[in-house]
């Protein structure tokens, strides 16, 4: 079961726990999952108790004070638990993936993956249709949310204090800001959106990237997803942002084509976002990677048919893996000799944002 689902189920049955307690439990669980191998090594096992012991040792906490058996405290450590085994300071990824990351980062693999052990920052995108960066900072500040410009994208803000208040803030509810990672914003800023262009987000999901594009240009925006239910939040989000987005079923796409820009933010491992969803890396399998590669190829082939002559097919993932990034582009170009790559960009975790990849293709 995904961690978020398990935590939600626990919270429903733990009415005695207040909101701060539930938030603390969630933080403990995610802190362990981000560095589970290190916690298991220092805690002497992979049981819940052992992992928490390991986490406290990693955080240099006072085990004797926390595990004392008083009240709701866990039982004191046994002699075996009091013995600290050899620590683990390697990459916090499954063994089967290490070769792929070494091929991607070479000798720098350890430092490249080190950020996966830490919590991700919270970023906002300023909706430039409704205000500028300074106005957004001031509006958020009036509600106890401190933020500052982040240099990865023009409209990006890094939240430094009060992140839990964002979703209830007037700035958010009025559409002045949206939650969006800075690397994702930068990838959207790399795309040209000419006035009057017809733009299709082929794998729209909740529509965050559609709205990022719509915030920068006066164009016609269309959103599609193989599972239309994923787009259920898009209409109210678009209304809040002050933009018009037409949600399109698969059967209607051919009749609306061609499009000047087709964005394919494809399903992927999400390895660039594993700080936010750390249990995903422990559930990921080689078989799932193969399935995703097949889906990614299929999406590119289908979306290419919808692009106007001279238009752009944009491919994007929140993945760090070459199998989902460069290799998919190379495979597409080997199947389609009349297409060429005109832009490619990686955002690594050392930028402070999520890992992200994008490539732009054009028919020759």
C-alpha positions as a Markdown table, in Angstrom:
| # | Residue | x | y | z |
|---|---|---|---|---|
| 1 | Unk | 0.0 | 0.0 | 0.0 |
| 2 | Unk | 1.4 | 3.5 | -0.8 |
| 3 | Unk | 2.5 | 5.3 | 2.3 |
| 4 | Unk | 0.1 | 8.2 | 1.8 |
| 5 | Unk | -2.9 | 5.8 | 1.5 |
| 6 | Unk | -1.7 | 3.9 | 4.6 |
| 7 | Unk | -1.3 | 7.2 | 6.6 |
| 8 | Unk | -4.8 | 8.4 | 5.6 |
| 9 | Unk | -6.3 | 5.1 | 6.6 |
| 10 | Unk | -4.5 | 5.2 | 10.0 |
| 11 | Unk | -5.6 | 8.8 | 10.6 |
| 12 | Unk | -9.3 | 7.9 | 10.0 |
| 13 | Unk | -9.0 | 5.3 | 12.7 |
| 14 | Unk | -7.0 | 7.4 | 15.1 |
| 15 | Unk | -9.4 | 10.0 | 16.1 |
| 16 | Unk | -7.6 | 10.5 | 19.4 |
| 17 | Unk | -4.6 | 12.0 | 17.4 |
| 18 | Unk | -4.8 | 15.7 | 16.8 |
| 19 | Unk | -3.8 | 17.4 | 13.6 |
| 20 | Unk | -0.3 | 18.1 | 14.9 |
| 21 | Unk | 0.2 | 14.5 | 16.0 |
| 22 | Unk | -1.0 | 13.3 | 12.6 |
| 23 | Unk | 1.4 | 15.6 | 10.9 |
| 24 | Unk | 4.3 | 14.5 | 13.2 |
| 25 | Unk | 3.6 | 10.8 | 12.5 |
| 26 | Unk | 3.5 | 11.5 | 8.8 |
| 27 | Unk | 6.8 | 13.3 | 9.0 |
| 28 | Unk | 8.4 | 10.4 | 10.9 |
| 29 | Unk | 7.2 | 7.8 | 8.3 |
| 30 | Unk | 8.5 | 9.9 | 5.4 |
| 31 | Unk | 11.8 | 10.6 | 7.1 |
| 32 | Unk | 12.4 | 6.9 | 7.4 |
| 33 | Unk | 11.3 | 6.1 | 3.8 |
| 34 | Unk | 13.7 | 8.7 | 2.4 |
| 35 | Unk | 16.7 | 6.9 | 4.0 |
| 36 | Unk | 15.3 | 3.5 | 4.8 |
| 37 | Unk | 18.6 | 1.7 | 4.2 |
| 38 | Unk | 20.5 | 3.9 | 6.6 |
| 39 | Unk | 17.7 | 3.6 | 9.2 |
| 40 | Unk | 17.7 | -0.2 | 8.9 |
| 41 | Unk | 21.4 | -0.4 | 9.3 |
| 42 | Unk | 21.6 | 1.8 | 12.4 |
| 43 | Unk | 18.4 | 0.3 | 13.9 |
| 44 | Unk | 19.3 | -3.3 | 13.3 |
| 45 | Unk | 16.4 | -4.4 | 11.2 |
| 46 | Unk | 13.4 | -3.4 | 9.1 |
| 47 | Unk | 10.6 | -3.6 | 11.6 |
| 48 | Unk | 8.8 | -0.3 | 12.4 |
| 49 | Unk | 10.5 | -0.1 | 15.8 |
| 50 | Unk | 13.9 | -0.9 | 14.3 |
| 51 | Unk | 13.5 | 1.7 | 11.6 |
| 52 | Unk | 12.5 | 4.4 | 14.1 |
| 53 | Unk | 15.5 | 3.6 | 16.3 |
| 54 | Unk | 17.7 | 3.9 | 13.3 |
| 55 | Unk | 16.1 | 7.2 | 12.3 |
| 56 | Unk | 16.6 | 8.7 | 15.8 |
| 57 | Unk | 20.3 | 7.6 | 15.6 |
| 58 | Unk | 20.6 | 9.3 | 12.2 |
| 59 | Unk | 19.1 | 12.4 | 13.7 |
| 60 | Unk | 21.3 | 12.2 | 16.8 |
| 61 | Unk | 18.3 | 12.1 | 19.0 |
| 62 | Unk | 18.2 | 10.9 | 22.7 |
| 63 | Unk | 17.0 | 7.3 | 22.4 |
| 64 | Unk | 17.0 | 6.7 | 26.1 |
| 65 | Unk | 14.6 | 9.6 | 26.7 |
| 66 | Unk | 12.3 | 8.6 | 23.9 |
| 67 | Unk | 12.3 | 4.8 | 24.5 |
| 68 | Unk | 11.7 | 4.7 | 28.2 |
| 69 | Unk | 8.3 | 2.9 | 28.5 |
| 70 | Unk | 6.6 | 5.8 | 30.4 |
| 71 | Unk | 3.1 | 6.6 | 29.3 |
| 72 | Unk | 2.8 | 6.2 | 25.6 |
| 73 | Unk | 6.5 | 5.9 | 25.1 |
| 74 | Unk | 8.0 | 2.8 | 23.4 |
| 75 | Unk | 9.6 | 0.2 | 25.7 |
| 76 | Unk | 13.2 | 0.7 | 26.6 |
| 77 | Unk | 15.8 | -0.7 | 24.2 |
| 78 | Unk | 16.9 | -4.3 | 24.6 |
| 79 | Unk | 20.6 | -5.1 | 24.9 |
| 80 | Unk | 20.6 | -6.1 | 21.3 |
| 81 | Unk | 18.9 | -2.9 | 20.2 |
| 82 | Unk | 21.5 | -0.9 | 22.2 |
| 83 | Unk | 24.3 | -2.3 | 20.0 |
| 84 | Unk | 24.8 | -0.1 | 17.0 |
| 85 | Unk | 25.8 | -2.0 | 13.8 |
| 86 | Unk | 27.8 | -0.7 | 10.9 |
| 87 | Unk | 26.2 | 2.4 | 9.3 |
| 88 | Unk | 25.1 | 2.7 | 5.7 |
| 89 | Unk | 25.9 | 5.9 | 3.8 |
| 90 | Unk | 25.4 | 4.8 | 0.2 |
| 91 | Unk | 22.7 | 6.0 | -2.2 |
| 92 | Unk | 19.1 | 5.5 | -0.9 |
| 93 | Unk | 17.8 | 3.6 | -3.9 |
| 94 | Unk | 17.1 | -0.1 | -4.6 |
| 95 | Unk | 20.2 | -2.1 | -5.6 |
| 96 | Unk | 18.8 | -3.0 | -9.0 |
| 97 | Unk | 18.7 | 0.7 | -9.9 |
| 98 | Unk | 22.2 | 1.6 | -8.9 |
| 99 | Unk | 23.7 | 0.6 | -12.2 |
| 100 | Unk | 21.4 | 2.9 | -14.1 |
| 101 | Unk | 22.2 | 5.8 | -11.8 |
| 102 | Unk | 25.9 | 5.2 | -12.1 |
| 103 | Unk | 25.6 | 5.2 | -15.9 |
| 104 | Unk | 23.8 | 8.5 | -15.6 |
| 105 | Unk | 26.0 | 10.3 | -13.0 |
| 106 | Unk | 29.3 | 8.4 | -13.1 |
| 107 | Unk | 31.6 | 9.0 | -10.2 |
| 108 | Unk | 29.3 | 11.7 | -8.9 |
| 109 | Unk | 26.4 | 9.3 | -8.3 |
| 110 | Unk | 26.7 | 9.5 | -4.5 |
| 111 | Unk | 26.5 | 13.3 | -4.4 |
| 112 | Unk | 23.9 | 13.4 | -7.2 |
| 113 | Unk | 21.5 | 11.2 | -5.2 |
| 114 | Unk | 22.3 | 12.7 | -1.7 |
| 115 | Unk | 19.3 | 15.1 | -1.9 |
| 116 | Unk | 17.0 | 12.1 | -1.9 |
| 117 | Unk | 17.7 | 11.7 | 1.8 |
| 118 | Unk | 16.2 | 15.2 | 2.6 |
| 119 | Unk | 12.8 | 16.7 | 2.5 |
| 120 | Unk | 11.8 | 18.6 | -0.6 |
| 121 | Unk | 11.2 | 22.3 | -0.6 |
| 122 | Unk | 7.8 | 23.8 | -1.3 |
| 123 | Unk | 7.7 | 25.9 | -4.4 |
| 124 | Unk | 4.9 | 28.1 | -5.8 |
| 125 | Unk | 4.3 | 29.5 | -9.3 |
| 126 | Unk | 3.1 | 33.0 | -9.5 |
| 127 | Unk | 0.2 | 33.4 | -12.0 |
| 128 | Unk | 1.4 | 36.3 | -14.0 |
| 129 | Unk | -2.1 | 36.9 | -15.3 |
| 130 | Unk | -3.1 | 38.0 | -11.8 |
| 131 | Unk | 0.0 | 39.7 | -10.4 |
| 132 | Unk | 3.8 | 39.8 | -10.3 |
| 133 | Unk | 6.3 | 38.1 | -8.0 |
| 134 | Unk | 6.5 | 41.0 | -5.6 |
| 135 | Unk | 2.7 | 41.2 | -5.2 |
| 136 | Unk | 2.6 | 37.5 | -4.6 |
| 137 | Unk | 5.3 | 37.7 | -1.9 |
| 138 | Unk | 3.5 | 40.5 | -0.2 |
| 139 | Unk | 0.1 | 38.8 | -0.3 |
| 140 | Unk | 1.5 | 35.5 | 1.1 |
| 141 | Unk | 3.4 | 37.4 | 3.8 |
| 142 | Unk | 0.2 | 39.1 | 5.0 |
| 143 | Unk | -1.1 | 35.6 | 5.8 |
| 144 | Unk | 2.1 | 34.4 | 7.6 |
| 145 | Unk | 3.7 | 32.7 | 4.7 |
| 146 | Unk | 7.3 | 33.7 | 3.9 |
| 147 | Unk | 8.6 | 33.2 | 0.4 |
| 148 | Unk | 11.4 | 34.4 | -1.9 |
| 149 | Unk | 12.1 | 34.3 | -5.6 |
| 150 | Unk | 13.9 | 31.2 | -6.8 |
| 151 | Unk | 16.2 | 31.6 | -9.7 |
| 152 | Unk | 15.3 | 28.4 | -11.6 |
| 153 | Unk | 12.2 | 30.0 | -13.1 |
| 154 | Unk | 11.0 | 33.6 | -13.6 |
| 155 | Unk | 7.7 | 33.0 | -11.7 |
| 156 | Unk | 9.0 | 30.6 | -9.0 |
| 157 | Unk | 8.8 | 31.2 | -5.3 |
| 158 | Unk | 10.5 | 29.2 | -2.6 |
| 159 | Unk | 8.4 | 28.9 | 0.6 |
| 160 | Unk | 10.7 | 29.3 | 3.6 |
| 161 | Unk | 8.0 | 29.5 | 6.3 |
| 162 | Unk | 4.4 | 28.6 | 6.7 |
| 163 | Unk | 4.1 | 26.0 | 3.9 |
| 164 | Unk | 1.2 | 24.2 | 5.6 |
| 165 | Unk | -0.8 | 27.4 | 5.3 |
| 166 | Unk | -0.6 | 27.8 | 1.5 |
| 167 | Unk | -3.6 | 25.7 | 0.5 |
| 168 | Unk | -5.9 | 27.9 | 2.8 |
| 169 | Unk | -4.4 | 31.2 | 1.8 |
| 170 | Unk | -6.3 | 33.9 | -0.2 |
| 171 | Unk | -3.4 | 34.1 | -2.6 |
| 172 | Unk | -3.8 | 30.4 | -3.5 |
| 173 | Unk | -7.7 | 30.4 | -3.4 |
| 174 | Unk | -7.8 | 33.5 | -5.6 |
| 175 | Unk | -5.4 | 31.9 | -8.2 |
| 176 | Unk | -2.5 | 34.3 | -7.6 |
| 177 | Unk | -0.2 | 31.3 | -6.8 |
| 178 | Unk | -0.2 | 27.6 | -7.6 |
| 179 | Unk | 1.8 | 24.8 | -6.1 |
| 180 | Unk | 4.4 | 23.7 | -8.7 |
| 181 | Unk | 8.0 | 22.6 | -8.5 |
| 182 | Unk | 10.5 | 25.0 | -9.8 |
| 183 | Unk | 12.1 | 22.6 | -12.3 |
| 184 | Unk | 8.7 | 21.8 | -13.7 |
| 185 | Unk | 8.1 | 25.6 | -14.1 |
| 186 | Unk | 11.5 | 26.0 | -15.8 |
| 187 | Unk | 10.6 | 23.3 | -18.3 |
| 188 | Unk | 7.4 | 25.1 | -19.2 |
| 189 | Unk | 9.1 | 28.4 | -19.5 |
| 190 | Unk | 11.5 | 26.8 | -22.1 |
| 191 | Unk | 8.5 | 26.3 | -24.4 |
| 192 | Unk | 7.4 | 29.1 | -26.7 |
| 193 | Unk | 3.6 | 29.8 | -26.7 |
| 194 | Unk | 3.0 | 32.2 | -29.5 |
| 195 | Unk | -0.2 | 34.3 | -29.4 |
| 196 | Unk | -3.1 | 32.4 | -31.0 |
| 197 | Unk | -1.3 | 29.1 | -30.9 |
| 198 | Unk | -3.2 | 25.9 | -30.4 |
| 199 | Unk | -1.7 | 24.0 | -27.4 |
| 200 | Unk | -2.5 | 20.5 | -26.3 |
| 201 | Unk | -1.4 | 19.0 | -23.0 |
| 202 | Unk | -1.7 | 15.3 | -24.0 |
| 203 | Unk | -1.1 | 13.8 | -20.5 |
| 204 | Unk | -2.7 | 16.6 | -18.5 |
| 205 | Unk | -3.5 | 14.9 | -15.2 |
| 206 | Unk | -4.4 | 17.7 | -12.8 |
| 207 | Unk | -3.4 | 20.3 | -15.3 |
| 208 | Unk | -0.5 | 22.0 | -13.5 |
| 209 | Unk | 1.6 | 22.3 | -16.6 |
| 210 | Unk | -1.4 | 23.4 | -18.7 |
| 211 | Unk | -2.0 | 26.2 | -16.3 |
| 212 | Unk | 1.7 | 27.1 | -16.3 |
| 213 | Unk | 1.7 | 27.5 | -20.1 |
| 214 | Unk | -1.7 | 29.3 | -20.1 |
| 215 | Unk | -0.2 | 31.8 | -17.6 |
| 216 | Unk | 2.3 | 33.0 | -20.2 |
| 217 | Unk | 0.4 | 33.5 | -23.4 |
| 218 | Unk | -2.9 | 34.2 | -25.1 |
| 219 | Unk | -3.5 | 30.9 | -26.9 |
| 220 | Unk | -6.1 | 28.1 | -27.2 |
| 221 | Unk | -5.4 | 25.5 | -24.6 |
| 222 | Unk | -6.7 | 21.9 | -24.7 |
| 223 | Unk | -6.1 | 19.2 | -22.1 |
| 224 | Unk | -6.4 | 15.4 | -22.6 |
| 225 | Unk | -5.7 | 12.4 | -20.4 |
| 226 | Unk | -6.1 | 8.7 | -21.1 |
| 227 | Unk | -7.9 | 8.6 | -17.8 |
| 228 | Unk | -10.3 | 11.6 | -17.9 |
| 229 | Unk | -11.0 | 11.3 | -14.2 |
| 230 | Unk | -7.5 | 12.6 | -13.6 |
| 231 | Unk | -8.6 | 15.9 | -15.0 |
| 232 | Unk | -11.6 | 16.4 | -12.7 |
| 233 | Unk | -9.8 | 19.2 | -10.8 |
| 234 | Unk | -8.6 | 21.0 | -13.9 |
| 235 | Unk | -11.8 | 23.0 | -14.7 |
| 236 | Unk | -12.0 | 24.7 | -11.2 |
| 237 | Unk | -8.3 | 25.3 | -11.2 |
| 238 | Unk | -8.5 | 26.9 | -14.6 |
| 239 | Unk | -11.4 | 29.1 | -13.4 |
| 240 | Unk | -9.4 | 30.1 | -10.3 |
| 241 | Unk | -6.4 | 31.0 | -12.5 |
| 242 | Unk | -8.5 | 33.0 | -14.9 |
| 243 | Unk | -7.8 | 30.9 | -18.0 |
| 244 | Unk | -9.9 | 28.9 | -20.4 |
| 245 | Unk | -8.9 | 25.2 | -21.0 |
| 246 | Unk | -11.0 | 22.8 | -23.0 |
| 247 | Unk | -10.8 | 19.2 | -21.7 |
| 248 | Unk | -10.9 | 16.8 | -24.6 |
| 249 | Unk | -11.8 | 13.1 | -24.8 |
| 250 | Unk | -9.5 | 10.7 | -26.8 |
| 251 | Unk | -12.2 | 10.2 | -29.5 |
| 252 | Unk | -12.3 | 14.0 | -30.2 |
| 253 | Unk | -8.5 | 14.6 | -30.6 |
| 254 | Unk | -8.2 | 13.8 | -34.3 |
| 255 | Unk | -11.0 | 16.1 | -35.2 |
| 256 | Unk | -9.3 | 19.0 | -33.3 |
| 257 | Unk | -5.8 | 18.4 | -34.7 |
| 258 | Unk | -3.4 | 19.7 | -35.7 |
| 259 | Unk | -1.9 | 21.6 | -32.7 |
| 260 | Unk | 1.1 | 24.0 | -32.8 |
| 261 | Unk | 2.4 | 22.6 | -29.5 |
| 262 | Unk | 1.7 | 19.1 | -28.0 |
| 263 | Unk | 3.2 | 18.5 | -24.6 |
| 264 | Unk | 3.7 | 14.9 | -23.4 |
| 265 | Unk | 4.4 | 14.9 | -19.7 |
| 266 | Unk | 4.5 | 11.1 | -19.7 |
| 267 | Unk | 3.9 | 8.6 | -16.9 |
| 268 | Unk | 7.3 | 7.7 | -15.4 |
| 269 | Unk | 9.2 | 6.4 | -12.4 |
| 270 | Unk | 9.0 | 9.8 | -10.7 |
| 271 | Unk | 12.6 | 9.3 | -9.6 |
| 272 | Unk | 13.1 | 13.0 | -9.7 |
| 273 | Unk | 10.4 | 13.5 | -7.1 |
| 274 | Unk | 11.2 | 10.7 | -4.7 |
| 275 | Unk | 11.9 | 13.1 | -1.9 |
| 276 | Unk | 8.2 | 13.9 | -2.0 |
| 277 | Unk | 7.0 | 10.3 | -2.6 |
| 278 | Unk | 9.9 | 8.2 | -1.1 |
| 279 | Unk | 8.1 | 4.9 | -0.8 |
| 280 | Unk | 7.6 | 4.8 | -4.6 |
| 281 | Unk | 11.3 | 4.0 | -5.0 |
| 282 | Unk | 11.1 | 0.9 | -2.8 |
| 283 | Unk | 8.0 | -0.3 | -4.7 |
| 284 | Unk | 9.4 | 0.3 | -8.1 |
| 285 | Unk | 10.5 | -2.8 | -10.1 |
| 286 | Unk | 12.4 | -3.6 | -13.3 |
| 287 | Unk | 9.2 | -4.9 | -14.8 |
| 288 | Unk | 7.4 | -1.6 | -14.1 |
| 289 | Unk | 10.2 | 0.3 | -15.8 |
| 290 | Unk | 9.8 | -1.8 | -18.9 |
| 291 | Unk | 6.1 | -1.2 | -18.9 |
| 292 | Unk | 6.6 | 2.5 | -18.6 |
| 293 | Unk | 9.1 | 2.6 | -21.4 |
| 294 | Unk | 6.5 | 0.9 | -23.7 |
| 295 | Unk | 3.9 | 3.5 | -22.6 |
| 296 | Unk | 6.3 | 6.4 | -23.2 |
| 297 | Unk | 7.1 | 5.2 | -26.7 |
| 298 | Unk | 3.4 | 4.7 | -27.5 |
| 299 | Unk | 2.5 | 8.2 | -26.3 |
| 300 | Unk | 5.2 | 9.8 | -28.4 |
| 301 | Unk | 4.1 | 8.0 | -31.5 |
| 302 | Unk | 0.4 | 8.9 | -31.0 |
| 303 | Unk | 1.1 | 12.5 | -30.1 |
| 304 | Unk | 3.3 | 13.1 | -33.1 |
| 305 | Unk | 0.3 | 12.5 | -35.4 |
| 306 | Unk | -1.4 | 15.6 | -33.8 |
| 307 | Unk | 1.4 | 18.1 | -34.3 |
| 308 | Unk | 1.0 | 20.7 | -37.1 |
| 309 | Unk | 3.7 | 21.1 | -39.7 |
| 310 | Unk | 6.4 | 23.3 | -38.1 |
| 311 | Unk | 4.9 | 22.7 | -34.7 |
| 312 | Unk | 6.6 | 21.3 | -31.6 |
| 313 | Unk | 6.3 | 18.0 | -29.8 |
| 314 | Unk | 7.6 | 18.4 | -26.2 |
| 315 | Unk | 8.5 | 15.4 | -24.1 |
| 316 | Unk | 8.9 | 15.7 | -20.3 |
| 317 | Unk | 9.4 | 13.4 | -17.3 |
| 318 | Unk | 10.2 | 13.9 | -13.7 |
| 319 | Unk | 12.7 | 11.1 | -14.0 |
| 320 | Unk | 16.5 | 10.9 | -13.5 |
| 321 | Unk | 16.8 | 7.7 | -15.6 |
| 322 | Unk | 18.3 | 7.8 | -19.1 |
| 323 | Unk | 16.0 | 4.8 | -19.9 |
| 324 | Unk | 13.0 | 7.2 | -19.6 |
| 325 | Unk | 14.7 | 10.3 | -21.0 |
| 326 | Unk | 17.4 | 10.3 | -23.7 |
| 327 | Unk | 16.8 | 6.7 | -24.7 |
| 328 | Unk | 13.1 | 7.3 | -25.4 |
| 329 | Unk | 14.0 | 10.3 | -27.6 |
| 330 | Unk | 16.7 | 8.4 | -29.4 |
| 331 | Unk | 14.3 | 5.5 | -29.9 |
| 332 | Unk | 11.6 | 7.8 | -31.3 |
| 333 | Unk | 14.0 | 9.4 | -33.7 |
| 334 | Unk | 15.1 | 6.0 | -34.9 |
| 335 | Unk | 11.5 | 5.2 | -35.8 |
| 336 | Unk | 10.7 | 8.6 | -37.3 |
| 337 | Unk | 13.4 | 9.9 | -39.7 |
| 338 | Unk | 11.4 | 13.0 | -40.5 |
| 339 | Unk | 11.7 | 14.4 | -36.9 |
| 340 | Unk | 14.6 | 16.1 | -35.2 |
| 341 | Unk | 15.5 | 17.1 | -31.7 |
| 342 | Unk | 15.9 | 20.9 | -31.3 |
| 343 | Unk | 16.2 | 21.2 | -27.5 |
| 344 | Unk | 17.2 | 19.0 | -24.5 |
| 345 | Unk | 17.5 | 19.9 | -20.9 |
| 346 | Unk | 18.1 | 18.2 | -17.5 |
| 347 | Unk | 17.4 | 19.6 | -14.1 |
| 348 | Unk | 19.3 | 17.6 | -11.5 |
| 349 | Unk | 18.5 | 17.5 | -7.8 |
| 350 | Unk | 21.4 | 19.8 | -7.0 |
| 351 | Unk | 19.4 | 22.7 | -8.3 |
| 352 | Unk | 17.3 | 22.4 | -5.1 |
| 353 | Unk | 14.2 | 21.5 | -7.1 |
| 354 | Unk | 13.0 | 18.1 | -8.4 |
| 355 | Unk | 14.8 | 16.2 | -11.1 |
| 356 | Unk | 13.3 | 16.9 | -14.5 |
| 357 | Unk | 14.0 | 16.3 | -18.2 |
| 358 | Unk | 12.5 | 17.7 | -21.3 |
| 359 | Unk | 13.2 | 17.6 | -25.1 |
| 360 | Unk | 11.6 | 19.4 | -28.0 |
| 361 | Unk | 11.1 | 17.7 | -31.3 |
| 362 | Unk | 10.1 | 19.1 | -34.7 |
| 363 | Unk | 9.1 | 17.5 | -38.0 |
| 364 | Unk | 11.6 | 18.3 | -40.7 |
